[in-house]
């Protein structure tokens, strides 16, 4: 796959200063399966597809929690939303889960090839509009910012 948006991630395949922390990809076949499951068979935005292709199993600037697959992440967050009687009406894909799954980052799948990144919080008694907000204007900028933080000796989280 030709990388257009996440060049910085492609050029930095491991955590700065720690070559043992390599990004770990998933296959194009796995990505296509995720597209069928979470986007009605339509292709994901290009930047998201690149992220999964470069680091869908492990990414040193994202937290995938204790989950074994992207499908487990997606299903987990959707179950939390269902428990809270929250329905996100637009197609979305979770790219990060943290704080024991109570917070997550996601992109809408209908915002073009380089979608914005949003943060959601799993709390009871709060409706979706009240606990989700924009984190970055694009997936590319978000990933570049995270890599920059790591390169400067900081924590991506």
Residue frames as a rotation matrix with the C-alpha (Angstrom) as fourth column:
UNK 1
0.586 0.811 0.000 0.00
0.811 -0.586 0.000 0.00
0.000 0.000 -1.000 0.00
UNK 2
-0.331 -0.642 0.692 1.32
0.590 -0.713 -0.379 3.45
0.737 0.282 0.614 -0.90
UNK 3
0.012 0.252 -0.968 1.38
0.959 -0.275 -0.060 5.65
-0.282 -0.928 -0.245 2.19
UNK 4
-0.071 0.064 0.995 0.14
0.606 -0.790 0.093 9.20
0.792 0.610 0.017 1.55
UNK 5
0.595 0.460 0.659 -0.99
-0.178 -0.725 0.666 10.59
0.784 -0.514 -0.349 4.92
UNK 6
0.959 -0.160 0.235 0.93
-0.208 0.168 0.963 8.73
-0.194 -0.973 0.128 7.61
UNK 7
0.565 -0.820 -0.090 4.43
-0.005 0.106 -0.994 9.13
0.825 0.563 0.055 6.17
UNK 8
-0.014 -0.578 0.816 5.75
-0.867 -0.400 -0.298 10.08
0.499 -0.711 -0.495 9.61
UNK 9
0.509 0.258 0.821 4.51
-0.688 0.695 0.208 6.79
-0.517 -0.671 0.532 11.04
UNK 10
0.984 -0.176 -0.013 5.97
0.121 0.725 -0.678 4.89
0.129 0.666 0.735 8.10
UNK 11
0.332 -0.916 0.224 9.34
-0.154 -0.287 -0.946 6.62
0.931 0.279 -0.236 8.58
UNK 12
-0.479 -0.413 0.775 9.28
-0.817 -0.114 -0.566 6.00
0.322 -0.904 -0.282 12.34
UNK 13
0.114 0.608 -0.785 8.26
-0.336 0.768 0.546 2.35
0.935 0.202 0.292 12.70
UNK 14
0.090 -0.089 -0.992 9.47
0.805 0.593 0.020 2.04
0.586 -0.801 0.125 16.29
UNK 15
0.927 0.288 -0.239 9.43
0.372 -0.651 0.661 4.15
0.034 -0.702 -0.711 19.44
UNK 16
0.508 -0.755 0.414 12.25
-0.259 -0.593 -0.763 6.71
0.821 0.280 -0.497 19.39
UNK 17
-0.166 -0.706 0.688 15.07
-0.934 -0.111 -0.339 5.40
0.316 -0.700 -0.641 21.55
UNK 18
-0.265 0.129 0.955 13.53
-0.557 0.789 -0.261 1.95
-0.787 -0.601 -0.138 21.89
UNK 19
-0.478 0.014 -0.878 13.81
-0.863 0.182 0.472 -0.16
0.166 0.983 -0.075 18.72
UNK 20
-0.987 0.158 -0.025 12.17
0.160 0.963 -0.219 -3.09
-0.010 -0.220 -0.975 20.52
UNK 21
-0.262 0.939 -0.221 8.83
0.229 -0.162 -0.960 -1.24
-0.937 -0.302 -0.173 20.47
UNK 22
-0.990 -0.142 0.000 7.96
0.017 -0.115 0.993 -1.76
-0.141 0.983 0.117 16.81
UNK 23
-0.146 0.951 -0.272 4.65
-0.905 -0.240 -0.351 -0.99
-0.399 0.195 0.896 15.20
UNK 24
-0.828 -0.026 0.561 2.89
0.090 0.980 0.179 -4.18
-0.554 0.198 -0.809 14.17
UNK 25
-0.682 0.542 -0.491 0.57
-0.731 -0.483 0.482 -4.15
0.024 0.688 0.725 11.13
UNK 26
-0.046 0.654 0.755 -2.52
-0.041 0.754 -0.656 -6.07
-0.998 -0.061 -0.008 10.15
UNK 27
-0.744 -0.295 0.599 -3.08
0.494 0.360 0.791 -7.44
-0.449 0.885 -0.122 6.67
UNK 28
-0.841 0.457 -0.290 -5.14
-0.539 -0.663 0.519 -5.89
0.045 0.593 0.804 3.89
UNK 29
-0.477 0.678 -0.560 -7.48
0.189 0.701 0.688 -8.88
0.858 0.223 -0.462 4.19
UNK 30
-0.442 0.276 -0.853 -8.05
0.896 0.092 -0.435 -8.08
-0.042 -0.957 -0.288 7.87
UNK 31
-0.858 0.113 -0.500 -8.67
-0.058 -0.991 -0.123 -4.43
-0.510 -0.077 0.857 6.98
UNK 32
-0.731 0.613 -0.299 -11.23
-0.406 -0.038 0.913 -5.45
0.548 0.789 0.276 4.35
UNK 33
-0.365 0.592 -0.718 -13.00
0.691 0.689 0.217 -7.59
0.624 -0.417 -0.661 6.95
UNK 34
-0.583 0.112 -0.805 -13.16
0.641 -0.545 -0.540 -4.60
-0.499 -0.831 0.246 9.31
UNK 35
-0.912 0.270 -0.309 -14.57
-0.394 -0.786 0.477 -2.48
-0.114 0.557 0.823 6.48
UNK 36
-0.518 0.750 -0.411 -17.34
0.074 0.518 0.852 -5.06
0.852 0.411 -0.324 5.99
UNK 37
-0.292 0.377 -0.879 -18.13
0.908 0.399 -0.131 -5.16
0.301 -0.836 -0.459 9.69
UNK 38
-0.175 0.110 -0.978 -17.99
0.752 -0.627 -0.205 -1.46
-0.636 -0.771 0.027 10.55
UNK 39
-0.535 -0.001 -0.845 -18.48
-0.348 -0.911 0.222 0.46
-0.770 0.413 0.487 7.31
UNK 40
0.485 0.856 0.178 -21.00
-0.236 0.324 -0.916 -1.64
-0.842 0.402 0.359 5.37
UNK 41
0.430 -0.386 0.816 -18.25
0.739 0.669 -0.073 -2.87
-0.518 0.635 0.573 3.06
UNK 42
0.942 -0.121 0.312 -17.22
0.099 -0.789 -0.606 0.63
0.319 0.602 -0.732 1.99
UNK 43
0.056 -0.993 -0.102 -13.51
0.662 0.113 -0.741 1.46
0.747 -0.026 0.664 2.06
UNK 44
0.447 -0.057 -0.893 -12.20
0.804 -0.411 0.429 3.16
-0.392 -0.910 -0.138 5.16
UNK 45
0.951 -0.253 -0.178 -10.71
-0.289 -0.933 -0.215 6.64
-0.112 0.256 -0.960 4.89
UNK 46
0.609 -0.762 -0.220 -7.21
0.045 0.310 -0.950 6.38
0.792 0.568 0.223 3.41
UNK 47
-0.157 -0.714 0.683 -5.44
-0.728 -0.384 -0.569 7.65
0.668 -0.586 -0.459 6.57
UNK 48
0.348 0.345 0.872 -7.22
-0.865 0.476 0.157 5.06
-0.361 -0.809 0.464 8.74
UNK 49
0.995 0.001 -0.103 -6.39
-0.051 0.875 -0.481 2.30
0.089 0.484 0.871 6.30
UNK 50
0.260 -0.964 0.048 -2.74
-0.213 -0.105 -0.971 3.39
0.942 0.243 -0.232 6.40
UNK 51
-0.060 -0.236 0.970 -2.78
-0.980 -0.171 -0.102 3.35
0.190 -0.957 -0.221 10.21
UNK 52
0.693 0.401 0.599 -4.11
-0.539 0.840 0.060 -0.19
-0.479 -0.364 0.799 10.29
UNK 53
0.910 -0.376 -0.175 -1.73
0.061 0.539 -0.840 -1.31
0.410 0.754 0.513 7.55
UNK 54
0.038 -0.957 0.287 1.28
-0.314 -0.284 -0.906 0.14
0.949 -0.056 -0.311 9.40
UNK 55
-0.887 -0.406 0.222 0.27
-0.270 0.066 -0.961 -0.47
0.375 -0.912 -0.168 13.00
UNK 56
-0.010 1.000 -0.013 -3.12
-0.642 0.003 0.766 -2.15
0.766 0.016 0.642 13.35
UNK 57
0.425 0.105 -0.899 -1.97
0.426 0.853 0.301 -4.80
0.798 -0.511 0.318 15.81
UNK 58
0.349 -0.358 -0.866 0.33
0.856 -0.254 0.450 -2.54
-0.381 -0.899 0.218 17.85
UNK 59
0.361 -0.250 0.899 1.14
0.445 -0.801 -0.401 1.15
0.820 0.544 -0.178 17.60
UNK 60
-0.347 -0.623 -0.702 3.58
0.902 -0.017 -0.430 2.79
0.256 -0.782 0.568 19.99
UNK 61
-0.983 0.027 0.180 1.66
-0.063 -0.979 -0.195 6.09
0.171 -0.203 0.964 19.92
UNK 62
-0.072 0.995 0.067 -1.79
-0.740 -0.098 0.665 4.57
0.669 -0.001 0.744 20.49
UNK 63
-0.750 -0.066 0.658 -3.23
-0.570 0.569 -0.593 2.39
-0.336 -0.820 -0.464 23.21
UNK 64
-0.347 0.623 -0.701 -5.13
-0.547 0.473 0.691 -0.69
0.762 0.623 0.177 22.08
UNK 65
0.295 0.476 0.828 -5.70
-0.955 0.144 0.258 -1.92
0.004 -0.868 0.497 25.61
UNK 66
-0.457 -0.429 0.779 -5.64
-0.554 0.822 0.128 -5.60
-0.696 -0.374 -0.613 26.47
UNK 67
0.611 0.792 -0.008 -7.52
-0.449 0.337 -0.828 -6.50
-0.652 0.509 0.561 23.32
UNK 68
-0.128 -0.656 0.744 -6.25
0.267 0.699 0.663 -9.08
-0.955 0.283 0.086 20.86
UNK 69
-0.498 -0.002 0.867 -7.71
0.866 0.057 0.497 -7.50
-0.051 0.998 -0.027 17.73
UNK 70
-0.977 0.206 0.060 -9.21
-0.187 -0.956 0.226 -4.37
0.104 0.209 0.972 16.24
UNK 71
-0.269 0.932 -0.242 -12.56
-0.009 0.248 0.969 -6.16
0.963 0.263 -0.058 16.13
UNK 72
-0.083 0.201 -0.976 -12.44
0.931 0.364 -0.004 -6.72
0.355 -0.909 -0.217 19.91
UNK 73
-0.873 -0.272 -0.406 -11.76
0.404 -0.869 -0.285 -3.00
-0.275 -0.413 0.868 20.42
UNK 74
-0.801 0.593 0.075 -14.67
-0.346 -0.563 0.751 -1.97
0.488 0.575 0.657 18.21
UNK 75
-0.069 0.816 -0.574 -17.08
0.294 0.566 0.770 -4.42
0.953 -0.116 -0.279 19.80
UNK 76
-0.396 -0.159 -0.904 -16.03
0.913 0.040 -0.407 -3.42
0.101 -0.986 0.129 23.33
UNK 77
-0.968 0.009 -0.251 -16.68
0.037 -0.983 -0.179 0.29
-0.248 -0.183 0.951 22.81
UNK 78
-0.568 0.814 -0.120 -19.97
-0.383 -0.132 0.914 -0.38
0.729 0.565 0.387 21.03
UNK 79
-0.096 0.504 -0.859 -21.06
0.675 0.667 0.316 -2.52
0.732 -0.549 -0.404 23.99
UNK 80
-0.689 -0.201 -0.696 -20.22
0.681 -0.509 -0.527 0.31
-0.248 -0.837 0.487 26.40
UNK 81
-0.930 0.365 -0.053 -22.23
-0.357 -0.857 0.371 2.76
0.089 0.363 0.927 24.31
UNK 82
-0.295 0.852 -0.432 -25.14
-0.027 0.444 0.896 0.33
0.955 0.276 -0.108 24.21
UNK 83
-0.331 0.114 -0.937 -25.00
0.896 0.349 -0.274 -0.03
0.296 -0.930 -0.217 28.02
UNK 84
-0.770 -0.022 -0.638 -25.35
0.323 -0.875 -0.360 3.76
-0.550 -0.483 0.681 28.23
UNK 85
0.258 0.909 0.329 -28.19
0.746 0.029 -0.665 3.72
-0.614 0.417 -0.671 25.67
UNK 86
0.132 -0.331 -0.934 -26.06
-0.417 -0.874 0.250 5.79
-0.899 0.356 -0.253 23.32
UNK 87
0.452 0.032 0.892 -26.13
0.710 0.592 -0.381 5.38
-0.540 0.805 0.245 19.60
UNK 88
-0.385 -0.584 -0.715 -23.65
-0.184 -0.710 0.679 7.05
-0.904 0.393 0.166 17.29
UNK 89
0.569 0.820 0.067 -25.64
-0.060 0.123 -0.991 7.56
-0.820 0.560 0.119 14.12
UNK 90
0.632 -0.434 -0.642 -22.65
-0.769 -0.245 -0.591 7.93
0.099 0.867 -0.489 11.81
UNK 91
0.841 -0.412 -0.350 -20.20
0.351 0.909 -0.226 5.16
0.411 0.067 0.909 10.95
UNK 92
0.603 -0.659 0.449 -17.14
-0.782 -0.601 0.167 5.35
0.160 -0.452 -0.878 13.21
UNK 93
0.572 -0.522 -0.632 -13.98
0.320 0.852 -0.414 3.44
0.755 0.035 0.655 14.08
UNK 94
0.963 -0.251 0.096 -12.18
-0.170 -0.292 0.941 3.44
-0.208 -0.923 -0.324 17.43
UNK 95
0.543 -0.832 -0.115 -8.42
-0.075 0.088 -0.993 4.00
0.836 0.548 -0.015 17.15
UNK 96
-0.648 -0.754 0.109 -7.45
-0.118 -0.042 -0.992 4.06
0.752 -0.656 -0.062 20.86
UNK 97
0.627 0.767 -0.134 -8.88
0.067 0.118 0.991 2.91
0.776 -0.631 0.022 24.21
UNK 98
-0.532 -0.846 -0.037 -7.42
0.168 -0.063 -0.984 3.93
0.830 -0.530 0.176 27.55
UNK 99
-0.650 0.217 0.728 -8.16
-0.747 -0.361 -0.559 4.41
0.142 -0.907 0.397 31.25
UNK 100
-0.806 0.266 0.529 -9.44
-0.001 0.893 -0.450 0.84
-0.592 -0.364 -0.719 31.49
UNK 101
-0.685 0.501 0.529 -11.62
0.716 0.329 0.615 1.46
0.134 0.801 -0.584 28.46
UNK 102
0.093 0.783 -0.614 -13.49
0.784 -0.438 -0.440 4.43
-0.614 -0.441 -0.655 29.93
UNK 103
0.313 -0.038 -0.949 -12.04
-0.418 -0.903 -0.102 6.77
-0.853 0.429 -0.299 27.31
UNK 104
0.071 -0.266 0.961 -11.53
0.733 0.667 0.131 6.22
-0.676 0.695 0.243 23.62
UNK 105
-0.387 -0.228 -0.893 -10.45
-0.455 -0.796 0.400 8.01
-0.802 0.562 0.205 20.46
UNK 106
-0.034 0.450 0.892 -12.30
0.652 0.687 -0.322 7.51
-0.757 0.571 -0.317 17.22
UNK 107
-0.885 -0.140 -0.444 -12.80
-0.247 -0.668 0.702 8.78
-0.395 0.731 0.557 13.70
UNK 108
0.308 0.951 0.015 -15.99
-0.305 0.113 -0.946 9.10
-0.901 0.287 0.325 11.70
UNK 109
-0.371 -0.465 0.804 -15.80
0.475 0.648 0.595 7.08
-0.798 0.603 -0.019 8.52
UNK 110
0.360 0.591 0.722 -17.70
0.931 -0.180 -0.316 9.65
-0.057 0.786 -0.616 6.44
UNK 111
0.768 -0.123 -0.629 -15.31
0.082 -0.954 0.287 12.61
-0.636 -0.272 -0.723 6.82
UNK 112
0.780 -0.480 -0.402 -13.05
-0.581 -0.317 -0.750 12.09
0.233 0.818 -0.526 3.82
UNK 113
0.595 -0.587 -0.550 -9.64
0.165 0.758 -0.630 10.47
0.787 0.284 0.548 3.55
UNK 114
-0.581 -0.800 -0.154 -8.03
0.383 -0.102 -0.918 12.18
0.718 -0.592 0.366 6.55
UNK 115
0.369 0.927 0.068 -10.79
0.366 -0.212 0.906 12.42
0.854 -0.310 -0.417 9.16
UNK 116
-0.015 -0.243 0.970 -10.71
-0.729 -0.662 -0.177 14.35
0.685 -0.710 -0.167 12.41
UNK 117
-0.545 -0.199 -0.815 -10.04
0.382 0.806 -0.452 12.53
0.747 -0.557 -0.363 15.69
UNK 118
0.195 0.705 0.682 -12.62
-0.569 -0.484 0.664 12.68
0.799 -0.518 0.307 18.48
UNK 119
-0.906 -0.411 -0.104 -12.45
-0.127 0.497 -0.859 11.61
0.404 -0.764 -0.502 22.10
UNK 120
0.187 0.982 -0.037 -15.34
-0.342 0.101 0.934 9.90
0.921 -0.162 0.354 23.83
UNK 121
-0.762 -0.344 0.548 -15.90
-0.612 0.106 -0.784 9.14
0.212 -0.933 -0.291 27.49
UNK 122
-0.263 0.666 -0.698 -17.82
0.215 0.746 0.631 6.20
0.941 0.016 -0.339 28.88
UNK 123
-0.986 0.092 0.141 -19.86
-0.161 -0.275 -0.948 7.55
-0.049 -0.957 0.286 31.75
UNK 124
-0.412 0.910 -0.047 -23.34
0.904 0.414 0.106 6.70
0.116 0.001 -0.993 32.79
UNK 125
0.307 0.741 -0.597 -26.01
0.786 -0.552 -0.280 9.43
-0.537 -0.383 -0.751 32.75
UNK 126
-0.212 -0.362 -0.907 -24.31
-0.258 -0.875 0.410 11.52
-0.943 0.321 0.093 30.10
UNK 127
0.794 0.530 0.297 -25.61
0.138 0.319 -0.938 11.65
-0.592 0.786 0.180 26.56
UNK 128
0.307 -0.739 0.600 -23.27
0.926 0.377 -0.009 11.29
-0.220 0.558 0.800 23.60
UNK 129
0.500 -0.095 0.861 -23.30
0.434 -0.833 -0.344 14.97
0.749 0.546 -0.375 22.68
UNK 130
0.888 -0.086 0.452 -22.14
-0.397 -0.640 0.658 15.80
0.232 -0.764 -0.602 26.17
UNK 131
0.598 -0.693 0.403 -19.16
-0.248 0.318 0.915 13.51
-0.762 -0.647 0.019 26.34
UNK 132
0.315 -0.540 0.780 -17.49
0.890 0.453 -0.046 13.60
-0.329 0.709 0.624 22.98
UNK 133
0.743 -0.083 -0.665 -15.24
-0.151 -0.988 -0.045 16.31
-0.653 0.133 -0.746 21.62
UNK 134
0.891 -0.453 0.015 -12.82
0.036 0.037 -0.999 17.05
0.452 0.891 0.050 18.80
UNK 135
0.675 -0.728 -0.124 -9.21
0.357 0.176 0.917 16.17
-0.646 -0.663 0.379 19.63
UNK 136
-0.496 -0.844 -0.203 -7.42
0.103 -0.289 0.952 16.85
-0.862 0.451 0.231 16.33
UNK 137
0.140 0.580 -0.802 -8.45
-0.713 -0.503 -0.489 18.22
-0.687 0.640 0.343 12.95
UNK 138
0.507 0.040 -0.861 -7.03
-0.739 0.534 -0.411 15.17
0.444 0.845 0.300 11.18
UNK 139
0.981 -0.175 0.089 -5.73
0.118 0.888 0.444 11.69
-0.157 -0.425 0.892 11.86
UNK 140
0.419 -0.871 0.257 -2.47
0.606 0.057 -0.794 12.64
0.676 0.489 0.551 10.17
UNK 141
0.054 -0.386 0.921 -1.91
-0.410 -0.849 -0.333 15.63
0.911 -0.359 -0.204 12.46
UNK 142
0.775 0.294 0.559 -2.82
-0.625 0.228 0.747 13.59
0.092 -0.928 0.360 15.52
UNK 143
0.879 -0.477 -0.008 -0.34
0.477 0.878 0.036 10.80
-0.010 -0.035 0.999 14.73
UNK 144
0.191 -0.841 0.506 2.39
0.425 -0.394 -0.815 13.31
0.885 0.371 0.282 13.84
UNK 145
0.298 -0.005 0.955 1.82
-0.675 -0.708 0.207 15.09
0.675 -0.706 -0.214 17.15
UNK 146
0.947 0.090 0.307 2.05
-0.287 0.667 0.688 11.83
-0.143 -0.740 0.658 19.09
UNK 147
0.627 -0.776 0.074 5.28
0.718 0.538 -0.441 10.83
0.302 0.330 0.895 17.31
UNK 148
0.145 -0.556 0.818 6.70
-0.006 -0.827 -0.562 14.31
0.989 0.077 -0.124 17.97
UNK 149
0.643 0.159 0.749 5.98
-0.714 -0.230 0.662 13.96
0.277 -0.960 -0.035 21.69
UNK 150
0.945 -0.299 0.132 7.78
0.231 0.896 0.379 10.61
-0.232 -0.328 0.916 21.80
UNK 151
0.418 -0.824 0.382 10.78
0.648 -0.024 -0.761 11.96
0.636 0.566 0.524 19.87
UNK 152
0.093 -0.348 0.933 11.12
-0.395 -0.873 -0.286 14.74
0.914 -0.341 -0.219 22.45
UNK 153
-0.829 -0.511 -0.227 11.28
-0.056 0.480 -0.876 12.16
0.556 -0.713 -0.426 25.22
UNK 154
-0.494 0.729 0.474 7.67
-0.857 -0.317 -0.405 12.52
-0.145 -0.607 0.781 26.26
UNK 155
-0.715 0.408 0.568 4.88
0.224 0.903 -0.367 10.04
-0.663 -0.135 -0.737 26.51
UNK 156
-0.911 0.406 0.072 2.43
0.000 -0.177 0.984 9.70
0.412 0.897 0.161 23.64
UNK 157
-0.190 0.897 -0.399 -0.39
0.760 0.392 0.519 9.11
0.621 -0.204 -0.756 26.10
